[in-house]
Amino acid sequence: MKSSSNDSGSITLEASMVFPWVVMMTFLLLFFSLFISQGALLYYSTSVLAERTAFSWSNSAKDAHTGAYPQGQYDGLYWRLIDDSLVQGLFGLASSDSGTGISVEINSSMTRIEGSSAVDKLKRSSFELSSSQPIGTGDINYLNIGIKREIGVHLTSIWLAEPLLWLRGGGAAEADVSALVVEPQEFLRTFDLIRYYAAKMKNSPEGATAYRDKAGGVLQKRKQ
């Protein structure tokens, strides 16, 4: 016995109901993949910037990509004492407790700058990133507290996947990376310097704080 119901067009009806969901999920997966890849690229670029800056920190003439520098071209003899902000870190002339130190903003309007100071090195490294692959904005900072010299980079992606905001509940991708400036020989010399000043401060008649402020004031005047 044949059924009296007519099911012609049912496939078309079902397809018209399912197809929009398939398209929507496909685009969501596409945007999510782009967001993940953008985050990975941002983290990679941030890591490269921090590592290259830390690697070439000992000589402002070093190439950011290869580390090579012209023969006989070095920074000044006492660059670690003045240009490297060692005075600020040792004698409390910078905000070392906040973990910020010297900070430079990273944006697309940066220009290349020459020089051997900490600010000049940060600006030069930031320019290399912003000119080659401008994928984010943020800041790069340097903190020198004698036995520890650290490069910190924070970047926020300039690309924002609007359709994903209601899913992940956040904004653009961010990356925060730090790298240590490593100089084994200089580390030993700095450690001995800190031991010397620690003993002088401890045995000072006016107290450690007063001695530190006095020594910091003298070095700050010489820097100016």
MODELLER restraints for C-alpha pairs under 7 A, 6 or more apart:
rsr = mdl.restraints
at = mdl.atoms
rsr.add(forms.Gaussian(group=physical.xy_distance, feature=features.Distance(at['CA:31:A'], at['CA:161:A']), mean=6.69, stdev=0.5))
rsr.add(forms.Gaussian(group=physical.xy_distance, feature=features.Distance(at['CA:35:A'], at['CA:161:A']), mean=6.73, stdev=0.5))
rsr.add(forms.Gaussian(group=physical.xy_distance, feature=features.Distance(at['CA:39:A'], at['CA:173:A']), mean=5.50, stdev=0.5))
rsr.add(forms.Gaussian(group=physical.xy_distance, feature=features.Distance(at['CA:42:A'], at['CA:135:A']), mean=6.88, stdev=0.5))
rsr.add(forms.Gaussian(group=physical.xy_distance, feature=features.Distance(at['CA:42:A'], at['CA:157:A']), mean=6.74, stdev=0.5))
rsr.add(forms.Gaussian(group=physical.xy_distance, feature=features.Distance(at['CA:42:A'], at['CA:175:A']), mean=6.55, stdev=0.5))
rsr.add(forms.Gaussian(group=physical.xy_distance, feature=features.Distance(at['CA:43:A'], at['CA:175:A']), mean=5.28, stdev=0.5))
rsr.add(forms.Gaussian(group=physical.xy_distance, feature=features.Distance(at['CA:46:A'], at['CA:153:A']), mean=6.35, stdev=0.5))
rsr.add(forms.Gaussian(group=physical.xy_distance, feature=features.Distance(at['CA:46:A'], at['CA:155:A']), mean=6.81, stdev=0.5))
rsr.add(forms.Gaussian(group=physical.xy_distance, feature=features.Distance(at['CA:46:A'], at['CA:175:A']), mean=6.77, stdev=0.5))
rsr.add(forms.Gaussian(group=physical.xy_distance, feature=features.Distance(at['CA:46:A'], at['CA:177:A']), mean=6.39, stdev=0.5))
rsr.add(forms.Gaussian(group=physical.xy_distance, feature=features.Distance(at['CA:47:A'], at['CA:177:A']), mean=5.94, stdev=0.5))
rsr.add(forms.Gaussian(group=physical.xy_distance, feature=features.Distance(at['CA:49:A'], at['CA:125:A']), mean=6.97, stdev=0.5))
rsr.add(forms.Gaussian(group=physical.xy_distance, feature=features.Distance(at['CA:49:A'], at['CA:129:A']), mean=6.92, stdev=0.5))
rsr.add(forms.Gaussian(group=physical.xy_distance, feature=features.Distance(at['CA:50:A'], at['CA:151:A']), mean=6.00, stdev=0.5))
rsr.add(forms.Gaussian(group=physical.xy_distance, feature=features.Distance(at['CA:50:A'], at['CA:152:A']), mean=6.50, stdev=0.5))
rsr.add(forms.Gaussian(group=physical.xy_distance, feature=features.Distance(at['CA:50:A'], at['CA:153:A']), mean=6.17, stdev=0.5))
rsr.add(forms.Gaussian(group=physical.xy_distance, feature=features.Distance(at['CA:50:A'], at['CA:177:A']), mean=6.91, stdev=0.5))
rsr.add(forms.Gaussian(group=physical.xy_distance, feature=features.Distance(at['CA:50:A'], at['CA:178:A']), mean=6.18, stdev=0.5))
rsr.add(forms.Gaussian(group=physical.xy_distance, feature=features.Distance(at['CA:50:A'], at['CA:179:A']), mean=5.64, stdev=0.5))
rsr.add(forms.Gaussian(group=physical.xy_distance, feature=features.Distance(at['CA:51:A'], at['CA:179:A']), mean=5.73, stdev=0.5))
rsr.add(forms.Gaussian(group=physical.xy_distance, feature=features.Distance(at['CA:52:A'], at['CA:64:A']), mean=6.05, stdev=0.5))
rsr.add(forms.Gaussian(group=physical.xy_distance, feature=features.Distance(at['CA:53:A'], at['CA:125:A']), mean=6.14, stdev=0.5))
rsr.add(forms.Gaussian(group=physical.xy_distance, feature=features.Distance(at['CA:54:A'], at['CA:151:A']), mean=6.32, stdev=0.5))
rsr.add(forms.Gaussian(group=physical.xy_distance, feature=features.Distance(at['CA:54:A'], at['CA:179:A']), mean=6.34, stdev=0.5))
rsr.add(forms.Gaussian(group=physical.xy_distance, feature=features.Distance(at['CA:54:A'], at['CA:180:A']), mean=6.22, stdev=0.5))
rsr.add(forms.Gaussian(group=physical.xy_distance, feature=features.Distance(at['CA:54:A'], at['CA:181:A']), mean=4.70, stdev=0.5))
rsr.add(forms.Gaussian(group=physical.xy_distance, feature=features.Distance(at['CA:55:A'], at['CA:181:A']), mean=6.58, stdev=0.5))
rsr.add(forms.Gaussian(group=physical.xy_distance, feature=features.Distance(at['CA:56:A'], at['CA:62:A']), mean=5.77, stdev=0.5))
rsr.add(forms.Gaussian(group=physical.xy_distance, feature=features.Distance(at['CA:56:A'], at['CA:64:A']), mean=6.63, stdev=0.5))
rsr.add(forms.Gaussian(group=physical.xy_distance, feature=features.Distance(at['CA:56:A'], at['CA:67:A']), mean=6.02, stdev=0.5))
rsr.add(forms.Gaussian(group=physical.xy_distance, feature=features.Distance(at['CA:57:A'], at['CA:181:A']), mean=6.98, stdev=0.5))
rsr.add(forms.Gaussian(group=physical.xy_distance, feature=features.Distance(at['CA:59:A'], at['CA:74:A']), mean=5.91, stdev=0.5))
rsr.add(forms.Gaussian(group=physical.xy_distance, feature=features.Distance(at['CA:59:A'], at['CA:75:A']), mean=5.93, stdev=0.5))
rsr.add(forms.Gaussian(group=physical.xy_distance, feature=features.Distance(at['CA:60:A'], at['CA:75:A']), mean=6.66, stdev=0.5))
rsr.add(forms.Gaussian(group=physical.xy_distance, feature=features.Distance(at['CA:60:A'], at['CA:115:A']), mean=7.00, stdev=0.5))
rsr.add(forms.Gaussian(group=physical.xy_distance, feature=features.Distance(at['CA:60:A'], at['CA:116:A']), mean=5.43, stdev=0.5))
rsr.add(forms.Gaussian(group=physical.xy_distance, feature=features.Distance(at['CA:60:A'], at['CA:121:A']), mean=6.57, stdev=0.5))
rsr.add(forms.Gaussian(group=physical.xy_distance, feature=features.Distance(at['CA:61:A'], at['CA:69:A']), mean=5.49, stdev=0.5))
rsr.add(forms.Gaussian(group=physical.xy_distance, feature=features.Distance(at['CA:61:A'], at['CA:73:A']), mean=6.86, stdev=0.5))
rsr.add(forms.Gaussian(group=physical.xy_distance, feature=features.Distance(at['CA:61:A'], at['CA:74:A']), mean=6.94, stdev=0.5))
rsr.add(forms.Gaussian(group=physical.xy_distance, feature=features.Distance(at['CA:62:A'], at['CA:68:A']), mean=5.22, stdev=0.5))
rsr.add(forms.Gaussian(group=physical.xy_distance, feature=features.Distance(at['CA:62:A'], at['CA:69:A']), mean=4.48, stdev=0.5))
rsr.add(forms.Gaussian(group=physical.xy_distance, feature=features.Distance(at['CA:63:A'], at['CA:69:A']), mean=6.19, stdev=0.5))
rsr.add(forms.Gaussian(group=physical.xy_distance, feature=features.Distance(at['CA:75:A'], at['CA:116:A']), mean=6.52, stdev=0.5))
rsr.add(forms.Gaussian(group=physical.xy_distance, feature=features.Distance(at['CA:80:A'], at['CA:86:A']), mean=6.39, stdev=0.5))
rsr.add(forms.Gaussian(group=physical.xy_distance, feature=features.Distance(at['CA:81:A'], at['CA:87:A']), mean=6.25, stdev=0.5))
rsr.add(forms.Gaussian(group=physical.xy_distance, feature=features.Distance(at['CA:82:A'], at['CA:223:A']), mean=6.41, stdev=0.5))
rsr.add(forms.Gaussian(group=physical.xy_distance, feature=features.Distance(at['CA:83:A'], at['CA:116:A']), mean=6.61, stdev=0.5))
rsr.add(forms.Gaussian(group=physical.xy_distance, feature=features.Distance(at['CA:83:A'], at['CA:117:A']), mean=4.43, stdev=0.5))
rsr.add(forms.Gaussian(group=physical.xy_distance, feature=features.Distance(at['CA:83:A'], at['CA:118:A']), mean=5.99, stdev=0.5))
rsr.add(forms.Gaussian(group=physical.xy_distance, feature=features.Distance(at['CA:84:A'], at['CA:117:A']), mean=6.34, stdev=0.5))
rsr.add(forms.Gaussian(group=physical.xy_distance, feature=features.Distance(at['CA:84:A'], at['CA:118:A']), mean=5.51, stdev=0.5))
rsr.add(forms.Gaussian(group=physical.xy_distance, feature=features.Distance(at['CA:85:A'], at['CA:144:A']), mean=6.41, stdev=0.5))
rsr.add(forms.Gaussian(group=physical.xy_distance, feature=features.Distance(at['CA:86:A'], at['CA:144:A']), mean=5.93, stdev=0.5))
rsr.add(forms.Gaussian(group=physical.xy_distance, feature=features.Distance(at['CA:86:A'], at['CA:145:A']), mean=6.68, stdev=0.5))
rsr.add(forms.Gaussian(group=physical.xy_distance, feature=features.Distance(at['CA:86:A'], at['CA:146:A']), mean=6.20, stdev=0.5))
rsr.add(forms.Gaussian(group=physical.xy_distance, feature=features.Distance(at['CA:87:A'], at['CA:216:A']), mean=6.92, stdev=0.5))
rsr.add(forms.Gaussian(group=physical.xy_distance, feature=features.Distance(at['CA:87:A'], at['CA:219:A']), mean=6.93, stdev=0.5))
rsr.add(forms.Gaussian(group=physical.xy_distance, feature=features.Distance(at['CA:88:A'], at['CA:94:A']), mean=4.84, stdev=0.5))
rsr.add(forms.Gaussian(group=physical.xy_distance, feature=features.Distance(at['CA:89:A'], at['CA:96:A']), mean=6.36, stdev=0.5))
rsr.add(forms.Gaussian(group=physical.xy_distance, feature=features.Distance(at['CA:89:A'], at['CA:144:A']), mean=5.41, stdev=0.5))
rsr.add(forms.Gaussian(group=physical.xy_distance, feature=features.Distance(at['CA:89:A'], at['CA:145:A']), mean=4.23, stdev=0.5))
rsr.add(forms.Gaussian(group=physical.xy_distance, feature=features.Distance(at['CA:89:A'], at['CA:146:A']), mean=6.44, stdev=0.5))
rsr.add(forms.Gaussian(group=physical.xy_distance, feature=features.Distance(at['CA:90:A'], at['CA:145:A']), mean=5.82, stdev=0.5))
rsr.add(forms.Gaussian(group=physical.xy_distance, feature=features.Distance(at['CA:90:A'], at['CA:146:A']), mean=6.23, stdev=0.5))
rsr.add(forms.Gaussian(group=physical.xy_distance, feature=features.Distance(at['CA:91:A'], at['CA:212:A']), mean=5.78, stdev=0.5))
rsr.add(forms.Gaussian(group=physical.xy_distance, feature=features.Distance(at['CA:91:A'], at['CA:213:A']), mean=6.66, stdev=0.5))
rsr.add(forms.Gaussian(group=physical.xy_distance, feature=features.Distance(at['CA:91:A'], at['CA:216:A']), mean=5.12, stdev=0.5))
rsr.add(forms.Gaussian(group=physical.xy_distance, feature=features.Distance(at['CA:94:A'], at['CA:101:A']), mean=6.19, stdev=0.5))
rsr.add(forms.Gaussian(group=physical.xy_distance, feature=features.Distance(at['CA:95:A'], at['CA:101:A']), mean=5.87, stdev=0.5))
rsr.add(forms.Gaussian(group=physical.xy_distance, feature=features.Distance(at['CA:96:A'], at['CA:143:A']), mean=6.96, stdev=0.5))
rsr.add(forms.Gaussian(group=physical.xy_distance, feature=features.Distance(at['CA:99:A'], at['CA:143:A']), mean=6.84, stdev=0.5))
rsr.add(forms.Gaussian(group=physical.xy_distance, feature=features.Distance(at['CA:100:A'], at['CA:141:A']), mean=6.37, stdev=0.5))
rsr.add(forms.Gaussian(group=physical.xy_distance, feature=features.Distance(at['CA:100:A'], at['CA:143:A']), mean=6.44, stdev=0.5))
rsr.add(forms.Gaussian(group=physical.xy_distance, feature=features.Distance(at['CA:101:A'], at['CA:141:A']), mean=6.51, stdev=0.5))
rsr.add(forms.Gaussian(group=physical.xy_distance, feature=features.Distance(at['CA:101:A'], at['CA:142:A']), mean=5.61, stdev=0.5))
rsr.add(forms.Gaussian(group=physical.xy_distance, feature=features.Distance(at['CA:101:A'], at['CA:143:A']), mean=4.57, stdev=0.5))
rsr.add(forms.Gaussian(group=physical.xy_distance, feature=features.Distance(at['CA:102:A'], at['CA:141:A']), mean=5.30, stdev=0.5))
rsr.add(forms.Gaussian(group=physical.xy_distance, feature=features.Distance(at['CA:102:A'], at['CA:142:A']), mean=5.16, stdev=0.5))
rsr.add(forms.Gaussian(group=physical.xy_distance, feature=features.Distance(at['CA:102:A'], at['CA:143:A']), mean=6.47, stdev=0.5))
rsr.add(forms.Gaussian(group=physical.xy_distance, feature=features.Distance(at['CA:103:A'], at['CA:139:A']), mean=6.64, stdev=0.5))
rsr.add(forms.Gaussian(group=physical.xy_distance, feature=features.Distance(at['CA:103:A'], at['CA:140:A']), mean=5.68, stdev=0.5))
rsr.add(forms.Gaussian(group=physical.xy_distance, feature=features.Distance(at['CA:103:A'], at['CA:141:A']), mean=4.02, stdev=0.5))
rsr.add(forms.Gaussian(group=physical.xy_distance, feature=features.Distance(at['CA:103:A'], at['CA:142:A']), mean=6.45, stdev=0.5))
rsr.add(forms.Gaussian(group=physical.xy_distance, feature=features.Distance(at['CA:104:A'], at['CA:122:A']), mean=6.59, stdev=0.5))
rsr.add(forms.Gaussian(group=physical.xy_distance, feature=features.Distance(at['CA:104:A'], at['CA:123:A']), mean=6.58, stdev=0.5))
rsr.add(forms.Gaussian(group=physical.xy_distance, feature=features.Distance(at['CA:104:A'], at['CA:139:A']), mean=5.52, stdev=0.5))
rsr.add(forms.Gaussian(group=physical.xy_distance, feature=features.Distance(at['CA:104:A'], at['CA:140:A']), mean=5.37, stdev=0.5))
rsr.add(forms.Gaussian(group=physical.xy_distance, feature=features.Distance(at['CA:104:A'], at['CA:141:A']), mean=6.14, stdev=0.5))
rsr.add(forms.Gaussian(group=physical.xy_distance, feature=features.Distance(at['CA:105:A'], at['CA:138:A']), mean=5.95, stdev=0.5))
rsr.add(forms.Gaussian(group=physical.xy_distance, feature=features.Distance(at['CA:105:A'], at['CA:139:A']), mean=4.26, stdev=0.5))
rsr.add(forms.Gaussian(group=physical.xy_distance, feature=features.Distance(at['CA:105:A'], at['CA:140:A']), mean=6.45, stdev=0.5))
rsr.add(forms.Gaussian(group=physical.xy_distance, feature=features.Distance(at['CA:106:A'], at['CA:126:A']), mean=5.98, stdev=0.5))
rsr.add(forms.Gaussian(group=physical.xy_distance, feature=features.Distance(at['CA:106:A'], at['CA:137:A']), mean=5.37, stdev=0.5))
rsr.add(forms.Gaussian(group=physical.xy_distance, feature=features.Distance(at['CA:106:A'], at['CA:138:A']), mean=5.10, stdev=0.5))
rsr.add(forms.Gaussian(group=physical.xy_distance, feature=features.Distance(at['CA:106:A'], at['CA:139:A']), mean=5.02, stdev=0.5))
rsr.add(forms.Gaussian(group=physical.xy_distance, feature=features.Distance(at['CA:106:A'], at['CA:140:A']), mean=6.96, stdev=0.5))
rsr.add(forms.Gaussian(group=physical.xy_distance, feature=features.Distance(at['CA:107:A'], at['CA:130:A']), mean=6.56, stdev=0.5))
rsr.add(forms.Gaussian(group=physical.xy_distance, feature=features.Distance(at['CA:107:A'], at['CA:137:A']), mean=5.17, stdev=0.5))
rsr.add(forms.Gaussian(group=physical.xy_distance, feature=features.Distance(at['CA:108:A'], at['CA:130:A']), mean=5.61, stdev=0.5))
rsr.add(forms.Gaussian(group=physical.xy_distance, feature=features.Distance(at['CA:108:A'], at['CA:134:A']), mean=6.66, stdev=0.5))
rsr.add(forms.Gaussian(group=physical.xy_distance, feature=features.Distance(at['CA:110:A'], at['CA:127:A']), mean=5.75, stdev=0.5))
rsr.add(forms.Gaussian(group=physical.xy_distance, feature=features.Distance(at['CA:111:A'], at['CA:127:A']), mean=6.16, stdev=0.5))
rsr.add(forms.Gaussian(group=physical.xy_distance, feature=features.Distance(at['CA:112:A'], at['CA:124:A']), mean=5.58, stdev=0.5))
rsr.add(forms.Gaussian(group=physical.xy_distance, feature=features.Distance(at['CA:112:A'], at['CA:127:A']), mean=5.85, stdev=0.5))
rsr.add(forms.Gaussian(group=physical.xy_distance, feature=features.Distance(at['CA:113:A'], at['CA:120:A']), mean=6.37, stdev=0.5))
rsr.add(forms.Gaussian(group=physical.xy_distance, feature=features.Distance(at['CA:113:A'], at['CA:123:A']), mean=6.79, stdev=0.5))
rsr.add(forms.Gaussian(group=physical.xy_distance, feature=features.Distance(at['CA:113:A'], at['CA:124:A']), mean=5.74, stdev=0.5))
rsr.add(forms.Gaussian(group=physical.xy_distance, feature=features.Distance(at['CA:114:A'], at['CA:120:A']), mean=6.37, stdev=0.5))
rsr.add(forms.Gaussian(group=physical.xy_distance, feature=features.Distance(at['CA:122:A'], at['CA:140:A']), mean=6.79, stdev=0.5))
rsr.add(forms.Gaussian(group=physical.xy_distance, feature=features.Distance(at['CA:135:A'], at['CA:157:A']), mean=5.90, stdev=0.5))
rsr.add(forms.Gaussian(group=physical.xy_distance, feature=features.Distance(at['CA:135:A'], at['CA:158:A']), mean=5.91, stdev=0.5))
rsr.add(forms.Gaussian(group=physical.xy_distance, feature=features.Distance(at['CA:136:A'], at['CA:155:A']), mean=5.69, stdev=0.5))
rsr.add(forms.Gaussian(group=physical.xy_distance, feature=features.Distance(at['CA:136:A'], at['CA:156:A']), mean=5.15, stdev=0.5))
rsr.add(forms.Gaussian(group=physical.xy_distance, feature=features.Distance(at['CA:136:A'], at['CA:157:A']), mean=4.22, stdev=0.5))
rsr.add(forms.Gaussian(group=physical.xy_distance, feature=features.Distance(at['CA:136:A'], at['CA:158:A']), mean=4.89, stdev=0.5))
rsr.add(forms.Gaussian(group=physical.xy_distance, feature=features.Distance(at['CA:137:A'], at['CA:155:A']), mean=5.33, stdev=0.5))
rsr.add(forms.Gaussian(group=physical.xy_distance, feature=features.Distance(at['CA:137:A'], at['CA:156:A']), mean=5.38, stdev=0.5))
rsr.add(forms.Gaussian(group=physical.xy_distance, feature=features.Distance(at['CA:137:A'], at['CA:157:A']), mean=6.63, stdev=0.5))
rsr.add(forms.Gaussian(group=physical.xy_distance, feature=features.Distance(at['CA:137:A'], at['CA:158:A']), mean=6.81, stdev=0.5))
rsr.add(forms.Gaussian(group=physical.xy_distance, feature=features.Distance(at['CA:138:A'], at['CA:154:A']), mean=5.50, stdev=0.5))
rsr.add(forms.Gaussian(group=physical.xy_distance, feature=features.Distance(at['CA:138:A'], at['CA:155:A']), mean=4.40, stdev=0.5))
rsr.add(forms.Gaussian(group=physical.xy_distance, feature=features.Distance(at['CA:138:A'], at['CA:156:A']), mean=5.92, stdev=0.5))
rsr.add(forms.Gaussian(group=physical.xy_distance, feature=features.Distance(at['CA:139:A'], at['CA:153:A']), mean=5.99, stdev=0.5))
rsr.add(forms.Gaussian(group=physical.xy_distance, feature=features.Distance(at['CA:139:A'], at['CA:154:A']), mean=5.49, stdev=0.5))
rsr.add(forms.Gaussian(group=physical.xy_distance, feature=features.Distance(at['CA:139:A'], at['CA:155:A']), mean=6.61, stdev=0.5))
rsr.add(forms.Gaussian(group=physical.xy_distance, feature=features.Distance(at['CA:140:A'], at['CA:152:A']), mean=5.65, stdev=0.5))
rsr.add(forms.Gaussian(group=physical.xy_distance, feature=features.Distance(at['CA:140:A'], at['CA:153:A']), mean=4.39, stdev=0.5))
rsr.add(forms.Gaussian(group=physical.xy_distance, feature=features.Distance(at['CA:140:A'], at['CA:154:A']), mean=6.39, stdev=0.5))
rsr.add(forms.Gaussian(group=physical.xy_distance, feature=features.Distance(at['CA:141:A'], at['CA:151:A']), mean=5.86, stdev=0.5))
rsr.add(forms.Gaussian(group=physical.xy_distance, feature=features.Distance(at['CA:141:A'], at['CA:152:A']), mean=5.17, stdev=0.5))
rsr.add(forms.Gaussian(group=physical.xy_distance, feature=features.Distance(at['CA:141:A'], at['CA:153:A']), mean=6.45, stdev=0.5))
rsr.add(forms.Gaussian(group=physical.xy_distance, feature=features.Distance(at['CA:142:A'], at['CA:150:A']), mean=5.76, stdev=0.5))
rsr.add(forms.Gaussian(group=physical.xy_distance, feature=features.Distance(at['CA:142:A'], at['CA:151:A']), mean=4.78, stdev=0.5))
rsr.add(forms.Gaussian(group=physical.xy_distance, feature=features.Distance(at['CA:142:A'], at['CA:152:A']), mean=6.35, stdev=0.5))
rsr.add(forms.Gaussian(group=physical.xy_distance, feature=features.Distance(at['CA:143:A'], at['CA:149:A']), mean=5.67, stdev=0.5))
rsr.add(forms.Gaussian(group=physical.xy_distance, feature=features.Distance(at['CA:143:A'], at['CA:150:A']), mean=5.35, stdev=0.5))
rsr.add(forms.Gaussian(group=physical.xy_distance, feature=features.Distance(at['CA:143:A'], at['CA:151:A']), mean=6.77, stdev=0.5))
rsr.add(forms.Gaussian(group=physical.xy_distance, feature=features.Distance(at['CA:144:A'], at['CA:150:A']), mean=6.63, stdev=0.5))
rsr.add(forms.Gaussian(group=physical.xy_distance, feature=features.Distance(at['CA:146:A'], at['CA:190:A']), mean=6.20, stdev=0.5))
rsr.add(forms.Gaussian(group=physical.xy_distance, feature=features.Distance(at['CA:147:A'], at['CA:187:A']), mean=6.38, stdev=0.5))
rsr.add(forms.Gaussian(group=physical.xy_distance, feature=features.Distance(at['CA:147:A'], at['CA:190:A']), mean=6.40, stdev=0.5))
rsr.add(forms.Gaussian(group=physical.xy_distance, feature=features.Distance(at['CA:147:A'], at['CA:191:A']), mean=6.19, stdev=0.5))
rsr.add(forms.Gaussian(group=physical.xy_distance, feature=features.Distance(at['CA:149:A'], at['CA:180:A']), mean=5.89, stdev=0.5))
rsr.add(forms.Gaussian(group=physical.xy_distance, feature=features.Distance(at['CA:149:A'], at['CA:181:A']), mean=5.41, stdev=0.5))
rsr.add(forms.Gaussian(group=physical.xy_distance, feature=features.Distance(at['CA:150:A'], at['CA:178:A']), mean=6.74, stdev=0.5))
rsr.add(forms.Gaussian(group=physical.xy_distance, feature=features.Distance(at['CA:150:A'], at['CA:179:A']), mean=5.76, stdev=0.5))
rsr.add(forms.Gaussian(group=physical.xy_distance, feature=features.Distance(at['CA:150:A'], at['CA:180:A']), mean=4.51, stdev=0.5))
rsr.add(forms.Gaussian(group=physical.xy_distance, feature=features.Distance(at['CA:150:A'], at['CA:181:A']), mean=5.85, stdev=0.5))
rsr.add(forms.Gaussian(group=physical.xy_distance, feature=features.Distance(at['CA:151:A'], at['CA:178:A']), mean=5.44, stdev=0.5))
rsr.add(forms.Gaussian(group=physical.xy_distance, feature=features.Distance(at['CA:151:A'], at['CA:179:A']), mean=5.17, stdev=0.5))
rsr.add(forms.Gaussian(group=physical.xy_distance, feature=features.Distance(at['CA:151:A'], at['CA:180:A']), mean=6.16, stdev=0.5))
rsr.add(forms.Gaussian(group=physical.xy_distance, feature=features.Distance(at['CA:152:A'], at['CA:177:A']), mean=5.86, stdev=0.5))
rsr.add(forms.Gaussian(group=physical.xy_distance, feature=features.Distance(at['CA:152:A'], at['CA:178:A']), mean=4.20, stdev=0.5))
rsr.add(forms.Gaussian(group=physical.xy_distance, feature=features.Distance(at['CA:152:A'], at['CA:179:A']), mean=6.51, stdev=0.5))
rsr.add(forms.Gaussian(group=physical.xy_distance, feature=features.Distance(at['CA:153:A'], at['CA:176:A']), mean=5.81, stdev=0.5))
rsr.add(forms.Gaussian(group=physical.xy_distance, feature=features.Distance(at['CA:153:A'], at['CA:177:A']), mean=5.36, stdev=0.5))
rsr.add(forms.Gaussian(group=physical.xy_distance, feature=features.Distance(at['CA:153:A'], at['CA:178:A']), mean=6.15, stdev=0.5))
rsr.add(forms.Gaussian(group=physical.xy_distance, feature=features.Distance(at['CA:154:A'], at['CA:175:A']), mean=5.76, stdev=0.5))
rsr.add(forms.Gaussian(group=physical.xy_distance, feature=features.Distance(at['CA:154:A'], at['CA:176:A']), mean=4.48, stdev=0.5))
rsr.add(forms.Gaussian(group=physical.xy_distance, feature=features.Distance(at['CA:154:A'], at['CA:177:A']), mean=6.56, stdev=0.5))
rsr.add(forms.Gaussian(group=physical.xy_distance, feature=features.Distance(at['CA:155:A'], at['CA:174:A']), mean=5.74, stdev=0.5))
rsr.add(forms.Gaussian(group=physical.xy_distance, feature=features.Distance(at['CA:155:A'], at['CA:175:A']), mean=5.40, stdev=0.5))
rsr.add(forms.Gaussian(group=physical.xy_distance, feature=features.Distance(at['CA:155:A'], at['CA:176:A']), mean=6.63, stdev=0.5))
rsr.add(forms.Gaussian(group=physical.xy_distance, feature=features.Distance(at['CA:156:A'], at['CA:172:A']), mean=6.54, stdev=0.5))
rsr.add(forms.Gaussian(group=physical.xy_distance, feature=features.Distance(at['CA:156:A'], at['CA:173:A']), mean=5.92, stdev=0.5))
rsr.add(forms.Gaussian(group=physical.xy_distance, feature=features.Distance(at['CA:156:A'], at['CA:174:A']), mean=4.46, stdev=0.5))
rsr.add(forms.Gaussian(group=physical.xy_distance, feature=features.Distance(at['CA:156:A'], at['CA:175:A']), mean=6.61, stdev=0.5))
rsr.add(forms.Gaussian(group=physical.xy_distance, feature=features.Distance(at['CA:157:A'], at['CA:172:A']), mean=5.68, stdev=0.5))
rsr.add(forms.Gaussian(group=physical.xy_distance, feature=features.Distance(at['CA:157:A'], at['CA:173:A']), mean=5.33, stdev=0.5))
rsr.add(forms.Gaussian(group=physical.xy_distance, feature=features.Distance(at['CA:157:A'], at['CA:174:A']), mean=6.18, stdev=0.5))
rsr.add(forms.Gaussian(group=physical.xy_distance, feature=features.Distance(at['CA:159:A'], at['CA:172:A']), mean=6.69, stdev=0.5))
rsr.add(forms.Gaussian(group=physical.xy_distance, feature=features.Distance(at['CA:160:A'], at['CA:172:A']), mean=5.05, stdev=0.5))
rsr.add(forms.Gaussian(group=physical.xy_distance, feature=features.Distance(at['CA:165:A'], at['CA:171:A']), mean=6.62, stdev=0.5))
rsr.add(forms.Gaussian(group=physical.xy_distance, feature=features.Distance(at['CA:201:A'], at['CA:207:A']), mean=6.73, stdev=0.5))
rsr.add(forms.Gaussian(group=physical.xy_distance, feature=features.Distance(at['CA:201:A'], at['CA:208:A']), mean=4.39, stdev=0.5))
rsr.add(forms.Gaussian(group=physical.xy_distance, feature=features.Distance(at['CA:201:A'], at['CA:211:A']), mean=5.92, stdev=0.5))
rsr.add(forms.Gaussian(group=physical.xy_distance, feature=features.Distance(at['CA:201:A'], at['CA:212:A']), mean=6.83, stdev=0.5))
rsr.add(forms.Gaussian(group=physical.xy_distance, feature=features.Distance(at['CA:202:A'], at['CA:208:A']), mean=5.64, stdev=0.5))
rsr.add(forms.Gaussian(group=physical.xy_distance, feature=features.Distance(at['CA:204:A'], at['CA:211:A']), mean=6.73, stdev=0.5))
